[in-house]
C-alpha cells in the first residue's frame, strides 16, 4: 500500500489477516466496545501486544 493512501479494513477475518501478515500497515483499530466475541478479544490482545492504537467505539459510531 502506498503511504499516501488510506485503506479501511472491515471485519474480524480481514483484520486478523492484516494483523498476521502486515501489522506495520495498521494505523488505528476501532472495535465495538460492547462486544464479548472471543475472536475480537484475541484481536484486541494482539493489537495491544503490538503497541497498536486501539479504541473501543459505540456500534452507532462504527456504522
C-alpha contacts under 8 A as a table, 3 or more apart, distances in Angstrom:
res1	aa1	res2	aa2	distance
1	X	5	X	6.94
2	X	5	X	5.41
3	X	6	X	7.76
9	X	14	X	6.51
9	X	15	X	6.36
10	X	14	X	6.45
10	X	15	X	6.82
11	X	14	X	5.47
11	X	15	X	6.13
12	X	15	X	5.20
12	X	16	X	6.02
12	X	39	X	7.36
12	X	40	X	6.68
13	X	16	X	5.17
13	X	17	X	6.30
14	X	17	X	5.16
14	X	18	X	6.43
15	X	18	X	5.16
15	X	19	X	6.08
15	X	43	X	7.93
16	X	19	X	5.10
16	X	20	X	6.16
16	X	43	X	6.74
17	X	20	X	5.21
17	X	21	X	6.02
18	X	21	X	5.14
18	X	22	X	5.32
18	X	23	X	5.98
18	X	26	X	7.87
19	X	22	X	5.84
19	X	23	X	4.53
19	X	26	X	7.82
19	X	47	X	7.70
20	X	23	X	6.56
22	X	25	X	5.82
22	X	26	X	7.73
23	X	26	X	5.44
23	X	50	X	7.99
24	X	27	X	7.95
26	X	29	X	7.44
26	X	52	X	7.42
27	X	52	X	7.15
27	X	53	X	6.80
28	X	52	X	6.69
28	X	53	X	4.91
28	X	54	X	5.82
28	X	55	X	7.87
29	X	52	X	7.54
29	X	53	X	6.20
29	X	54	X	4.66
29	X	55	X	6.41
30	X	54	X	5.80
30	X	55	X	5.00
30	X	56	X	5.77
30	X	57	X	6.46
30	X	62	X	7.85
31	X	54	X	7.65
31	X	55	X	6.46
31	X	56	X	4.97
31	X	57	X	5.95
31	X	62	X	7.81
32	X	35	X	5.74
32	X	56	X	5.53
32	X	57	X	5.14
32	X	58	X	5.70
32	X	59	X	5.55
32	X	62	X	7.28
33	X	56	X	4.36
33	X	57	X	5.19
33	X	58	X	5.95
33	X	59	X	7.59
34	X	58	X	7.55
35	X	40	X	7.52
36	X	40	X	7.46
36	X	41	X	7.08
37	X	40	X	5.24
37	X	41	X	6.28
38	X	41	X	4.94
38	X	42	X	6.25
39	X	42	X	5.04
39	X	43	X	6.41
40	X	43	X	4.99
40	X	44	X	6.21
41	X	44	X	5.02
41	X	45	X	6.18
42	X	45	X	5.12
42	X	46	X	6.14
43	X	46	X	5.10
43	X	47	X	5.99
44	X	47	X	5.14
44	X	48	X	6.20
44	X	54	X	7.57
45	X	48	X	5.21
45	X	49	X	6.17
46	X	49	X	4.99
46	X	50	X	6.19
47	X	50	X	5.11
47	X	51	X	6.23
47	X	52	X	5.22
47	X	53	X	7.57
47	X	54	X	7.14
48	X	51	X	4.94
48	X	52	X	5.83
48	X	53	X	7.66
48	X	54	X	7.47
49	X	52	X	7.73
57	X	61	X	6.44
57	X	62	X	6.77
58	X	61	X	5.32
58	X	62	X	6.53
59	X	62	X	5.11
59	X	63	X	6.23
60	X	63	X	5.23
